[in-house]
Amino acid sequence: MSHMLSIKAASCKLSCGLKEGSGFFVSLDHVLTAKHNLDHGNEINGEGYGGEIFSLELVDTDDDTDMVLLKIQGAYKSGTFLHICSLEPIAGISWESFGHPKTVNGRTIGETLSGSIKDFANGVNSHDTILNVEGYNVTSSVYHGFSGSPVVDFYGNAIGMLRFSGNNSLDAVSIKKAGSFLERNGIIVKKDYLLDFGEYACNCFSGFEETPKRMCAIYADRLRSTIEPNDIARDLLGRLYYPHTKGDLNEIISFLKNNPEINQGLWKGWLELLSYLSMVTSSRPDFNNITVTLTAEKFTKLFGIKRETAADTIDVNLNFFWTQGTAYLNIISDYLHNKLLEGIENNTCYIFNSADPHFGRRGPKANFKENIVFDISGGEDAGFHIVKEMNFGVLSLNELSQQVLECDSIASARPKIEQLFIDALQHD
């Protein structure tokens, strides 16, 4: 998704003495640009995308990043600005920009650039991000004057600033490297999307009444201080999704950061799930082995067998997957067919989520699991006698949410969550 209209509206061209360059608003009256765009001792003048003329003064300089922060003199305020994010620059992340190179069009109406991150080198140089550019031509393209332009990702956040053209690439300095400089000057810097669940919390528990929403939000806020999306991505990698994908951590992160809708839905779902599980006293956030422990009473209810001591418990293992599909019954049928062929774990519940708001609102019909086992085994006469012993279940996140949104206290929510897992394991 392109954010070019917003980028243009937040950009400006600058002139200072004999030097010209580009900049962008990071607040209604602050502009970020490159230090080498300024001719020391001369007035700094700016022109907004709509033709607004204004003067600026120097606020602060950061020699380590070649960045300067400017402030408008007078009453003029920009109509918009770019949010900035301390994103980890990963190879493959797409970007776009707008600036004012020293061409006829560049200094009058501006020009656009786009590409992907080629490499990240956190060293002694001011720049730390190397960018591939679509249509780059080292001999005929003019990049002088783009310095100070924003590097904007698919979320519409500025994640860096262009500095100069290199050999078949452009070089930029990341907001991550400049974060402390900006924050000490009162500029808000958002965390990397995979380092803070706060990016997704505001969209959680949609459709809930005020009381259950507030109840769930309490648990979500607690989780935000102890768990990061990156923790889950690092542990699960391609098992975050179904169908499962291959790739190392950087490839998984690059995919997520280039697909905002998938990223948003994935982590919103995880925050909701972990919030619900936190209401169950013995749930444990081990992403490779999420479990809910049922007591002897619950064990008896589940299996119809009375345990000898109250200390006897059973762990229900949970696996949570995001899918881009919308046909819930087809997806869980496909998953269980494949899983049964590989070997399925007893007392395991597989939970699925999707961007489709109606995904999994209605569960499978009776004999769903038995029919799948029958399909694979060829019937009981084929020697595959596991139907009664195999205690596994499938749920959607929507089914969990439907149970919780009807509750007005933790005391009422906890047994509903546990019962849902029991029903899923018992369901034929």
Secondary structure in CASP SS format (residue, H / E / C, confidence):
PFRMAT SS
TARGET T0000
AUTHOR 0000-0000-0000
METHOD secondary structure of the structure
MODEL  1
M C 1.00
S C 1.00
H C 1.00
M H 1.00
L H 1.00
S H 1.00
I H 1.00
K H 1.00
A H 1.00
A C 1.00
S E 1.00
C E 1.00
K E 1.00
L E 1.00
S E 1.00
C E 1.00
G C 1.00
L C 1.00
K E 1.00
E E 1.00
G E 1.00
S E 1.00
G E 1.00
F E 1.00
F E 1.00
V C 1.00
S C 1.00
L C 1.00
D C 1.00
H E 1.00
V E 1.00
L E 1.00
T E 1.00
A E 1.00
K H 1.00
H H 1.00
N H 1.00
L C 1.00
D C 1.00
H C 1.00
G C 1.00
N C 1.00
E C 1.00
I E 1.00
N E 1.00
G E 1.00
E E 1.00
G E 1.00
Y C 1.00
G C 1.00
G C 1.00
E C 1.00
I E 1.00
F E 1.00
S E 1.00
L E 1.00
E E 1.00
L E 1.00
V E 1.00
D E 1.00
T E 1.00
D E 1.00
D C 1.00
D C 1.00
T C 1.00
D C 1.00
M E 1.00
V E 1.00
L E 1.00
L E 1.00
K E 1.00
I E 1.00
Q E 1.00
G C 1.00
A C 1.00
Y C 1.00
K C 1.00
S C 1.00
G C 1.00
T C 1.00
F C 1.00
L C 1.00
H C 1.00
I E 1.00
C E 1.00
S E 1.00
L C 1.00
E C 1.00
P C 1.00
I C 1.00
A C 1.00
G C 1.00
I C 1.00
S E 1.00
W E 1.00
E E 1.00
S E 1.00
F E 1.00
G E 1.00
H C 1.00
P C 1.00
K C 1.00
T C 1.00
V H 1.00
N H 1.00
G H 1.00
R H 1.00
T H 1.00
I C 1.00
G C 1.00
E E 1.00
T E 1.00
L E 1.00
S E 1.00
G E 1.00
S E 1.00
I E 1.00
K E 1.00
D E 1.00
F E 1.00
A C 1.00
N C 1.00
G C 1.00
V C 1.00
N C 1.00
S C 1.00
H C 1.00
D C 1.00
T E 1.00
I E 1.00
L E 1.00
N E 1.00
V E 1.00
E C 1.00
G C 1.00
Y C 1.00
N C 1.00
V C 1.00
T C 1.00
S C 1.00
S C 1.00
V C 1.00
Y C 1.00
H C 1.00
G C 1.00
F C 1.00
S C 1.00
G C 1.00
S C 1.00
P E 1.00
V E 1.00
V E 1.00
D C 1.00
F C 1.00
Y C 1.00
G C 1.00
N C 1.00
A E 1.00
I E 1.00
G E 1.00
M E 1.00
L E 1.00
R E 1.00
F E 1.00
S E 1.00
G C 1.00
N C 1.00
N C 1.00
S C 1.00
L E 1.00
D E 1.00
A E 1.00
V E 1.00
S E 1.00
I H 1.00
K H 1.00
K H 1.00
A H 1.00
G H 1.00
S H 1.00
F H 1.00
L H 1.00
E H 1.00
R C 1.00
N C 1.00
G C 1.00
I C 1.00
I C 1.00
V E 1.00
K E 1.00
K E 1.00
D C 1.00
Y C 1.00
L C 1.00
L C 1.00
D C 1.00
F C 1.00
G H 1.00
E H 1.00
Y H 1.00
A H 1.00
C C 1.00
N C 1.00
C C 1.00
F C 1.00
S C 1.00
G C 1.00
F C 1.00
E C 1.00
E H 1.00
T H 1.00
P H 1.00
K H 1.00
R H 1.00
M H 1.00
C H 1.00
A H 1.00
I H 1.00
Y H 1.00
A H 1.00
D H 1.00
R H 1.00
L H 1.00
R H 1.00
S C 1.00
T C 1.00
I C 1.00
E C 1.00
P H 1.00
N H 1.00
D H 1.00
I H 1.00
A H 1.00
R H 1.00
D H 1.00
L H 1.00
L H 1.00
G H 1.00
R H 1.00
L H 1.00
Y E 1.00
Y C 1.00
P C 1.00
H C 1.00
T C 1.00
K C 1.00
G C 1.00
D C 1.00
L H 1.00
N H 1.00
E H 1.00
I H 1.00
I H 1.00
S H 1.00
F H 1.00
L H 1.00
K H 1.00
N C 1.00
N C 1.00
P H 1.00
E H 1.00
I H 1.00
N H 1.00
Q H 1.00
G H 1.00
L H 1.00
W H 1.00
K H 1.00
G H 1.00
W H 1.00
L H 1.00
E H 1.00
L H 1.00
L H 1.00
S H 1.00
Y H 1.00
L H 1.00
S H 1.00
M C 1.00
V C 1.00
T C 1.00
S C 1.00
S C 1.00
R E 1.00
P C 1.00
D C 1.00
F C 1.00
N C 1.00
N C 1.00
I E 1.00
T E 1.00
V E 1.00
T E 1.00
L E 1.00
T C 1.00
A H 1.00
E H 1.00
K H 1.00
F H 1.00
T H 1.00
K H 1.00
L H 1.00
F H 1.00
G C 1.00
I C 1.00
K C 1.00
R C 1.00
E C 1.00
T C 1.00
A C 1.00
A C 1.00
D C 1.00
T C 1.00
I E 1.00
D E 1.00
V E 1.00
N E 1.00
L E 1.00
N E 1.00
F E 1.00
F E 1.00
W E 1.00
T C 1.00
Q C 1.00
G C 1.00
T C 1.00
A C 1.00
Y H 1.00
L H 1.00
N H 1.00
I H 1.00
I H 1.00
S H 1.00
D H 1.00
Y H 1.00
L H 1.00
H H 1.00
N H 1.00
K H 1.00
L H 1.00
L H 1.00
E H 1.00
G C 1.00
I C 1.00
E C 1.00
N C 1.00
N C 1.00
T E 1.00
C E 1.00
Y E 1.00
I E 1.00
F E 1.00
N E 1.00
S C 1.00
A C 1.00
D C 1.00
P C 1.00
H C 1.00
F C 1.00
G C 1.00
R C 1.00
R C 1.00
G C 1.00
P C 1.00
K C 1.00
A C 1.00
N C 1.00
F H 1.00
K H 1.00
E H 1.00
N H 1.00
I H 1.00
V H 1.00
F H 1.00
D H 1.00
I H 1.00
S H 1.00
G C 1.00
G C 1.00
E H 1.00
D H 1.00
A H 1.00
G C 1.00
F C 1.00
H C 1.00
I C 1.00
V C 1.00
K C 1.00
E C 1.00
M C 1.00
N C 1.00
F E 1.00
G E 1.00
V E 1.00
L E 1.00
S E 1.00
L H 1.00
N H 1.00
E H 1.00
L H 1.00
S H 1.00
Q H 1.00
Q H 1.00
V H 1.00
L C 1.00
E C 1.00
C C 1.00
D C 1.00
S C 1.00
I H 1.00
A H 1.00
S H 1.00
A H 1.00
R H 1.00
P H 1.00
K H 1.00
I H 1.00
E H 1.00
Q H 1.00
L H 1.00
F H 1.00
I H 1.00
D H 1.00
A H 1.00
L H 1.00
Q H 1.00
H C 1.00
D C 1.00
END
